Amino acid sequence: MKIGKRNIWAFAWGALVGVLGGLIGLGGAEFRLPVLVSFFNYRTLQAIIINLIVSLVTVTFSFVFRSGVVGMENVVANWAVIINILAGSLIGSYVGVHYATRINERALNRVVVVFLIFLSVVLIGHNLIFSLGSFQLPSLLRISFGFLAGMIIGIFSSMLGVAGGELIIPTIILLFAVDIKLAGSLSLAISIPTIVMGLFKYRSKQRLKEVKPEQEFIGSMAFGSILGAFIGSNLLRYVSSSLLYLILGTILLLSALKLAKHKPTKN
């Protein structure tokens, strides 16, 4: 694929995934990752690092754009929820890079596929999950579960180049009884520093140089993501959440199956 055409596709995919992310409050990385590996033929670790960079752009602008719909004051009022999960996710994000840079490429692909299938089940079955309501737990136990969940989310975030929104949002809803739209914005607030931590750790291991030649590609996808995040965030008040989760879960499952058939390239 020629460079010009490749960058146009990068912008288009970035915009499409950005719309999906802006609608729910995700970085969209779980949809972007199979595209980077299967469509653009990046090695899995390369795709993960690119995914983190573009995800950071997506979640940052989605957070800003969604503030007009959800209300920044509502986000600030739930600062304790953000700090609780963020404390665990930052630690998990730091630890996760250690495994991502050492695990065999084929094994990493398998981890990605399993993770994507799990997320698709969470999305498709979201009505059942959310209908359970929040757990009535003592404050100390709820905080402990939030911290532990944050650690797990952070590990997957840095290992797989995702923001972890699909895990963060159900965690916030079930543990803290927060509305799903507000939970999406809280998820974005948690994802931003988590992704930064993952990128910082990759930089300290000098792995960012692996994607340095791809700056133009990354820029194209990032600009597309900003446009998509703007569109998606403004559609938030009009789209049915239940239908949206069902569609996204189906897409995610198909993406996982496609990635499972992909043969990792040799370093």
Order of alpha helices (4+ residues) and beta strands (2+ residues): alpha-alpha-alpha-alpha-alpha-alpha-alpha-alpha-alpha-alpha-alpha-alpha
